[in-house]
Amino acid sequence: MKGGSGVFEQEPFNEVIACAVMRRLGISHVNYTLKFDGGKPYSLCENFVTPDTELIPAWRVKEAFKKDNRDSDYTHLLRCCDSLGIVGVSAAIDKMLVLDYIISNEDRHYNNFGFVRNAETLDWLGFAPIYDSGTSLWYNTRFVGRAMESKPFCKSHDEQIKLVSDLSWFNADALEGLGDEIAAILSQSEAVDSERRAAIVAAVTARCGRIEKLAHEKSSILGDLYDKQREIAETPRKSPNKKHETELNGE
């Protein structure tokens, strides 16, 4: 159970909005709900680990091996996961970075995502469902839509989103009506007026549009590569010259 901070006390609402985005896009996440106590907003979520499992924060994984000077923070984490036998990490991080771009998350540090393993056998069960996304949506500034710092791999969301390797899973149609859902969630806040709600909806909508454009660009690039590879495969090979043919035949 977590409360908000600052003038807008927006974090609990942001958690629920992040869940709405992830639910629509099919991203594994911890579900948050809103609760009011004494007029104050709080977000609630159930514990996603059990007596048989444990959460290992990403910072522990990245510290498991020494970083090669040739690696970025991103590639180093992937190498650590590969060495430990944790599978499906790249695809899961792709989805996390897309979410963080859409909601302009400022605080996805290495303790705010991680991995789940069996507490007895220590077998890795995979990437943890995404949690703790409240410090987003310009929660502590009046300047909605401005560029905010990102974590953990790049300081800019525009740079960090370039790390996403696959967007074939991104379904823009699933986000239809998201703006109305965001407005309905924020309308429960006494600290967020209609002007701020509209600005947040507009900013998120614009960011969803940029992800959709990026998905189309990546799809076009992959399509061009596929067409080129198919063209090469279907092009008849030239017959070797007479001298080469003689050598191949052992003459």
C-alpha positions as CSV (number, residue, x, y, z in Angstrom):
1,M,0.0,0.0,0.0
2,K,1.6,3.2,-1.2
3,G,0.6,6.9,-1.0
4,G,1.3,9.8,-3.2
5,S,3.6,12.8,-2.8
6,G,3.8,16.5,-3.7
7,V,1.0,18.7,-4.7
8,F,-0.7,16.3,-7.0
9,E,-0.3,13.0,-5.0
10,Q,-0.4,11.4,-8.4
11,E,1.6,8.2,-8.0
12,P,-1.3,5.9,-6.9
13,F,-3.3,6.9,-10.0
14,N,-0.3,6.4,-12.2
15,E,0.1,2.8,-11.0
16,V,-3.4,2.1,-12.1
17,I,-2.9,3.9,-15.4
18,A,0.3,1.9,-16.0
19,C,-1.8,-1.3,-15.4
20,A,-4.3,-0.1,-18.0
21,V,-1.6,0.3,-20.6
22,M,0.0,-3.1,-19.8
23,R,-3.3,-4.9,-19.7
24,R,-4.2,-3.6,-23.2
25,L,-0.8,-4.5,-24.6
26,G,-0.6,-7.9,-22.9
27,I,2.5,-7.1,-20.7
28,S,2.9,-9.1,-17.6
29,H,2.4,-6.9,-14.6
30,V,1.5,-6.6,-10.9
31,N,-2.1,-5.3,-10.7
32,Y,-2.7,-2.1,-8.7
33,T,-6.0,-0.8,-7.4
34,L,-7.0,2.5,-5.8
35,K,-8.0,3.0,-2.2
36,F,-8.9,6.2,-0.3
37,D,-8.3,6.5,3.4
38,G,-9.0,9.8,5.1
39,G,-9.3,11.5,1.8
40,K,-5.8,10.4,0.8
41,P,-5.2,8.2,-2.3
42,Y,-3.3,5.0,-2.1
43,S,-2.4,2.2,-4.5
44,L,-2.7,-1.4,-3.4
45,C,-1.2,-4.5,-4.8
46,E,-0.8,-8.1,-3.7
47,N,2.6,-9.7,-3.1
48,F,3.6,-11.4,-6.4
49,V,6.1,-13.8,-4.8
50,T,5.1,-16.8,-2.7
51,P,6.7,-18.8,0.1
52,D,8.3,-20.8,-2.7
53,T,9.7,-18.0,-4.8
54,E,11.8,-14.9,-4.4
55,L,12.4,-11.6,-6.3
56,I,16.0,-11.0,-7.3
57,P,16.4,-7.3,-8.2
58,A,18.2,-6.5,-11.5
59,W,21.0,-4.8,-9.7
60,R,22.0,-8.1,-8.0
61,V,22.0,-9.9,-11.4
62,K,24.1,-7.2,-13.1
63,E,26.7,-7.4,-10.3
64,A,27.0,-11.1,-10.7
65,F,29.7,-10.7,-13.3
66,K,32.3,-8.1,-14.1
67,K,31.3,-5.7,-16.9
68,D,33.4,-5.8,-20.0
69,N,34.5,-2.4,-21.2
70,R,33.0,-3.1,-24.6
71,D,29.5,-3.6,-23.1
72,S,26.9,-1.0,-22.5
73,D,24.8,-1.2,-19.3
74,Y,22.1,-2.9,-21.4
75,T,24.3,-5.5,-23.1
76,H,26.0,-6.2,-19.8
77,L,22.7,-7.1,-18.1
78,L,21.8,-9.3,-21.0
79,R,25.1,-11.1,-20.8
80,C,24.7,-11.7,-17.1
81,C,21.2,-13.1,-17.6
82,D,22.5,-15.4,-20.4
83,S,25.3,-16.6,-18.1
84,L,22.9,-17.3,-15.3
85,G,20.5,-19.1,-17.6
86,I,17.6,-16.6,-17.4
87,V,15.6,-16.8,-20.6
88,G,13.3,-14.4,-22.4
89,V,14.9,-11.3,-21.0
90,S,15.4,-9.2,-24.1
91,A,11.7,-9.6,-25.1
92,A,10.6,-8.7,-21.5
93,I,12.8,-5.6,-21.4
94,D,11.5,-4.5,-24.8
95,K,8.0,-4.4,-23.3
96,M,9.2,-2.7,-20.1
97,L,10.9,0.1,-22.1
98,V,7.9,0.6,-24.3
99,L,5.7,1.0,-21.2
100,D,8.2,3.4,-19.6
101,Y,8.3,5.5,-22.8
102,I,4.5,5.7,-23.0
103,I,4.1,6.8,-19.4
104,S,7.4,8.7,-19.2
105,N,8.6,6.8,-16.2
106,E,11.5,8.5,-14.4
107,D,12.5,5.9,-11.9
108,R,13.0,2.4,-13.5
109,H,16.2,1.9,-11.6
110,Y,17.7,-1.5,-11.0
111,N,15.7,-2.2,-7.9
112,N,12.4,-1.4,-9.8
113,F,12.6,-4.5,-12.0
114,G,14.0,-7.9,-11.6
115,F,13.7,-11.7,-11.8
116,V,11.9,-14.4,-10.0
117,R,13.5,-17.7,-9.0
118,N,12.5,-20.8,-6.9
119,A,13.6,-20.1,-3.4
120,E,14.5,-23.7,-2.7
121,T,16.1,-24.9,-6.0
122,L,17.3,-21.5,-7.1
123,D,16.0,-22.3,-10.6
124,W,15.2,-19.1,-12.5
125,L,11.5,-18.7,-13.4
126,G,12.0,-15.6,-15.6
127,F,11.5,-11.9,-15.7
128,A,9.3,-10.5,-12.8
129,P,6.0,-9.0,-13.7
130,I,6.4,-5.2,-14.0
131,Y,5.8,-3.3,-10.8
132,D,6.4,0.2,-9.2
133,S,5.6,2.5,-12.1
134,G,4.2,5.4,-10.1
135,T,6.9,8.0,-10.6
136,S,5.7,8.7,-14.1
137,L,3.2,10.9,-16.1
138,W,4.9,14.1,-14.9
139,Y,3.8,13.4,-11.4
140,N,5.8,16.1,-9.8
141,T,5.8,18.9,-12.3
142,R,3.2,21.3,-13.8
143,F,4.9,21.0,-17.2
144,V,3.1,18.0,-18.6
145,G,4.7,16.6,-21.8
146,R,8.2,17.9,-21.1
147,A,11.1,15.5,-21.7
148,M,12.0,13.7,-18.5
149,E,15.1,11.6,-17.6
150,S,14.9,7.9,-18.0
151,K,16.5,4.9,-16.3
152,P,18.2,2.4,-16.2
153,F,20.1,2.2,-19.5
154,C,19.9,5.8,-20.9
155,K,19.2,9.2,-19.5
156,S,16.8,10.0,-22.3
157,H,13.6,8.1,-23.2
158,D,14.2,8.9,-26.9
159,E,17.6,7.2,-26.7
160,Q,16.5,4.3,-24.5
161,I,13.6,3.4,-26.8
162,K,16.1,2.7,-29.5
163,L,17.3,-0.3,-27.5
164,V,14.0,-2.1,-28.3
165,S,14.7,-4.8,-30.8
166,D,11.2,-6.1,-31.6
167,L,7.9,-4.3,-31.8
168,S,6.0,-6.9,-33.7
169,W,3.9,-7.6,-30.5
170,F,2.8,-3.9,-30.2
171,N,-0.9,-3.6,-31.0
172,A,-1.9,0.1,-31.5
173,D,-5.5,-0.9,-31.9
174,A,-5.5,-2.3,-28.3
175,L,-4.9,1.3,-27.1
176,E,-8.0,2.7,-28.6
177,G,-10.0,4.4,-25.8
178,L,-7.0,4.6,-23.5
179,G,-7.3,8.3,-23.2
180,D,-10.8,8.1,-21.9
181,E,-9.7,5.4,-19.4
182,I,-6.8,7.6,-18.2
183,A,-9.2,10.6,-17.8
184,A,-11.6,8.5,-15.8
185,I,-8.9,7.3,-13.4
186,L,-7.5,10.8,-12.9
187,S,-10.9,12.2,-12.4
188,Q,-11.0,10.5,-9.0
189,S,-8.2,12.8,-7.8
190,E,-9.0,16.1,-6.2
191,A,-5.6,17.4,-6.9
192,V,-5.6,16.9,-10.7
193,D,-7.9,19.3,-12.5
194,S,-9.5,18.9,-15.9
195,E,-6.7,20.9,-17.7
196,R,-4.0,18.7,-16.3
197,R,-6.0,15.6,-17.1
198,A,-6.4,16.7,-20.7
199,A,-2.7,17.5,-20.9
200,I,-1.7,14.0,-19.6
201,V,-4.1,12.3,-22.0
202,A,-2.7,14.3,-24.9
203,A,0.9,13.6,-24.0
204,V,0.3,9.8,-23.6
205,T,-1.6,9.7,-26.8
206,A,1.3,11.4,-28.7
207,R,3.8,8.9,-27.2
208,C,1.6,6.0,-28.2
209,G,1.6,7.4,-31.7
210,R,5.4,7.6,-31.8
211,I,5.7,4.0,-30.7
212,E,3.2,3.0,-33.4
213,K,5.4,4.9,-36.0
214,L,8.5,3.2,-34.7
215,A,6.8,-0.2,-34.9
216,H,5.9,0.5,-38.6
217,E,9.5,1.6,-39.3
218,K,11.0,-1.6,-37.8
219,S,8.4,-3.7,-39.6
220,S,9.4,-2.0,-42.9
221,I,13.1,-2.6,-42.3
222,L,12.5,-6.2,-41.5
223,G,10.3,-6.6,-44.5
224,D,13.0,-5.1,-46.8
225,L,15.6,-7.4,-45.3
226,Y,13.3,-10.4,-45.9
227,D,12.6,-9.4,-49.4
228,K,16.3,-9.0,-50.1
229,Q,17.1,-12.4,-48.6
230,R,14.4,-14.0,-50.6
231,E,15.6,-12.3,-53.8
232,I,19.1,-13.6,-53.2
233,A,17.8,-17.1,-52.5
234,E,15.6,-17.2,-55.6
235,T,18.3,-15.7,-58.0
236,P,19.8,-18.5,-60.1
237,R,23.5,-19.0,-59.5
238,K,25.8,-18.4,-62.4
239,S,27.5,-21.5,-63.7
240,P,31.2,-21.7,-62.9
241,N,33.6,-20.9,-65.8
242,K,35.2,-23.7,-67.7
243,K,38.5,-23.6,-65.8
244,H,36.8,-23.7,-62.4
245,E,34.5,-26.5,-63.6
246,T,37.5,-28.5,-64.7
247,E,39.1,-28.1,-61.3
248,L,35.9,-29.1,-59.4
249,N,35.8,-32.3,-61.6
250,G,39.3,-33.1,-60.7
251,E,40.6,-32.9,-64.3
